[in-house]
Amino acid sequence: MQRRDFLAKSAVGAVTGGAIVGAPAVIGQSPQVRWRLSSAFPKSLDTIYGAAEVFAQQLNKMSGGRFQVSVHAAGELVPMPGLADAVTNGTVEAGHTASYYYFGKNDAFALSTAIPFGLNSRQMTAWFYEGNGLKLMREFFDGYSIVNFPMGNTGAQMGGWYRKEIKSAKDFEGLKFRIGGFAGRVCQRLGAVPQNIPGGEIYQALEKGTIDACEWVGPYDDQKLGFNKVAPNYYYPGWWEGGAGLDLYINKKAWEALPADYKAMVEAAASHAHVEMQARYDARNPGALKQLVAAGTKLHRFPKDLMDKAFQEAMGLYSEISAKNPQWKKIYDDYANFRRDANLWFRFTEMSFDTYMQSAKL
């Protein structure tokens, strides 16, 4: 083999299969990489879908255009329910999703997104980056050939839209409720009939009366989806999603084939998108809520007896899962310990400050 040929071929060796587009122009220059990222969300939900676009844009900038990621909306490349499998199998190199969508595979998936009465958004980020969260979830996802990164958080969510008022825990009995993922198991214990319907199909189901209530995220997204037009009662808080985290999934082989500098770029870009997503929600939700109320939306706080019963049922469910699922138990035990200490701290600082500020006349 000629020395020139050997060097040219060596320079493009360490990139993902199927992701190589030509050889570097200069020996030692970073390779060109092309990935496809499948989102679990439609483009119309620009804040949650947009996190993947922010990630791709940052990678493009940091690599000088040599590492490019094309972002595809839910269903364009793979159906949303199959996104995790598509990353595992290498059908796509990456995905952006809420892990609790896949709790049917293993309940432990939910711990990477949100569980009822779990961590709030700041606590979730702290558990991942400064606690054992990322380490434990990496161990878990390794069984699915996925390397995960936190990439976005919605913050505390609203409790959804209801055709009729919820005046007590009894009003949840028989309620056909569109609620995503793992939280439906707690609602089922309250007597509701959970429906797992993709975001783009919720409005039609609510309009036709196929469901009695639905939840999505918060005012900015909910207004886009038009739920206020068919269900006037808007409840809070979303006790099942006190800080719902989104995940970037990367196929393990694709990740391992990246050079070290590209791995660092992926980590930095995911962190940037993580921060920006919640900043967008926090900036856009207030205006959307004002508009919804001005248009006739009725705001209600969930009755305390419902919250208390839901809390008891959630804790009972977690104990039952821990007794039969060692992967859940290992992660949840650490999660619960972190939650206990984090809430002790927040009780004296965040809660006290927020309580006063909400009562102050600004």
JOPE-V276035 format. One record per backbone hydrogen bond with DSSP energy under -1.0 kcal/mol. CO is the residue of the C=O (numbers start at 1). NH is the residue of the N-H. E is the energy in kcal/mol with one decimal. If there is no record, write none. Layout:
<<CO;NH;E> <CO;NH;E>>
//
This chain:
<<2;6;-2.4> <3;7;-2.3> <4;8;-2.0> <5;9;-2.3> <6;10;-2.3> <7;11;-1.8> <10;13;-1.5> <16;19;-2.3> <19;34;-1.4> <26;29;-2.2> <33;68;-2.7> <35;70;-2.6> <36;94;-1.8> <37;72;-2.6> <38;96;-2.0> <41;74;-1.6> <42;45;-1.2> <44;46;-1.7> <45;49;-2.7> <49;52;-1.2> <50;54;-2.6> <51;55;-2.2> <52;56;-2.3> <53;57;-2.6> <54;58;-2.4> <55;59;-2.1> <56;60;-2.2> <57;61;-2.2> <58;62;-2.8> <59;63;-2.0> <60;65;-2.7> <61;64;-1.1> <66;33;-3.0> <68;35;-2.5> <70;37;-3.1> <72;39;-3.3> <73;76;-2.1> <78;75;-1.6> <79;82;-1.8> <80;83;-1.9> <82;86;-2.3> <83;87;-1.9> <84;88;-2.5> <85;89;-2.8> <86;91;-1.8> <86;92;-1.3> <93;251;-2.8> <94;38;-2.1> <95;249;-3.3> <96;40;-2.0> <97;247;-3.2> <98;101;-2.0> <99;102;-2.1> <100;103;-1.3> <102;105;-2.0> <102;106;-1.0> <106;109;-2.0> <107;110;-1.5> <109;112;-1.6> <110;113;-1.8> <110;114;-1.2> <113;245;-1.9> <115;118;-1.2> <120;124;-2.6> <121;125;-2.2> <122;126;-2.2> <123;127;-2.7> <124;128;-2.2> <125;129;-2.8> <126;130;-2.6> <126;131;-1.5> <127;133;-2.5> <128;134;-1.3> <132;136;-2.9> <133;137;-2.7> <134;138;-2.4> <135;139;-1.9> <136;140;-1.9> <137;141;-3.1> <138;142;-1.7> <140;143;-1.3> <141;144;-2.2> <141;146;-1.9> <142;145;-1.6> <145;252;-2.6> <147;250;-1.6> <149;248;-3.0> <152;246;-2.9> <157;238;-2.9> <160;235;-2.7> <161;214;-2.2> <162;233;-1.7> <168;171;-1.4> <169;172;-1.7> <170;173;-1.5> <172;175;-1.6> <175;177;-1.1> <175;193;-3.6> <176;212;-2.9> <176;213;-1.6> <177;195;-2.6> <178;215;-1.3> <181;184;-1.5> <182;185;-2.2> <183;187;-2.1> <184;188;-2.2> <185;189;-1.2> <187;192;-2.3> <188;191;-1.4> <191;174;-3.2> <193;177;-1.3> <195;179;-1.3> <195;197;-1.0> <198;201;-2.0> <199;202;-1.0> <201;205;-1.4> <202;206;-2.4> <203;207;-2.9> <204;208;-2.3> <205;210;-1.7> <205;211;-1.4> <212;163;-1.9> <213;178;-2.6> <214;161;-3.2> <217;158;-2.4> <218;222;-3.1> <219;223;-2.5> <220;224;-1.1> <221;225;-1.9> <222;227;-1.3> <226;229;-1.6> <227;230;-1.7> <227;231;-1.5> <232;298;-2.8> <233;162;-2.4> <234;300;-2.5> <235;159;-2.9> <236;302;-2.7> <237;239;-1.8> <238;241;-2.5> <239;117;-3.0> <241;157;-2.0> <244;154;-2.1> <246;151;-3.1> <247;97;-2.2> <248;149;-1.8> <249;95;-2.2> <250;147;-2.8> <251;255;-2.5> <252;256;-2.7> <253;257;-1.5> <255;258;-1.5> <259;263;-1.9> <260;264;-2.0> <261;265;-1.7> <262;266;-2.4> <263;267;-2.2> <264;268;-2.3> <265;269;-3.0> <266;270;-2.6> <267;271;-2.0> <268;272;-2.2> <269;273;-2.4> <270;274;-2.2> <271;275;-2.0> <272;276;-2.4> <273;277;-2.2> <274;278;-1.1> <275;279;-1.9> <276;280;-2.3> <277;281;-1.9> <278;282;-2.9> <279;283;-1.8> <280;284;-2.1> <281;285;-2.6> <284;288;-1.6> <285;289;-2.6> <286;290;-2.0> <287;291;-2.0> <288;292;-2.2> <289;293;-2.4> <290;294;-2.4> <291;295;-1.3> <292;297;-2.3> <293;296;-1.7> <298;234;-3.2> <300;236;-1.5> <303;307;-1.8> <304;308;-3.0> <305;309;-2.0> <306;310;-2.7> <307;311;-2.4> <308;312;-2.2> <309;313;-2.5> <310;314;-2.4> <311;315;-2.4> <312;316;-2.1> <313;317;-2.3> <314;318;-2.3> <315;319;-1.8> <316;320;-1.9> <317;321;-2.5> <318;322;-2.3> <319;323;-1.5> <321;324;-1.3> <321;325;-2.1> <325;329;-2.5> <326;330;-2.2> <327;331;-1.7> <328;332;-3.7> <329;333;-2.5> <331;335;-2.5> <332;336;-3.4> <333;337;-1.8> <334;338;-2.3> <335;339;-2.6> <336;340;-2.2> <337;341;-1.9> <338;342;-2.7> <339;343;-2.5> <340;344;-1.5> <341;345;-1.8> <342;346;-2.7> <343;347;-1.8> <345;349;-1.1> <346;351;-2.8> <349;353;-2.7> <350;354;-3.1> <351;355;-2.7> <352;356;-1.8> <353;357;-2.6> <354;358;-2.3> <356;360;-1.3>>
//
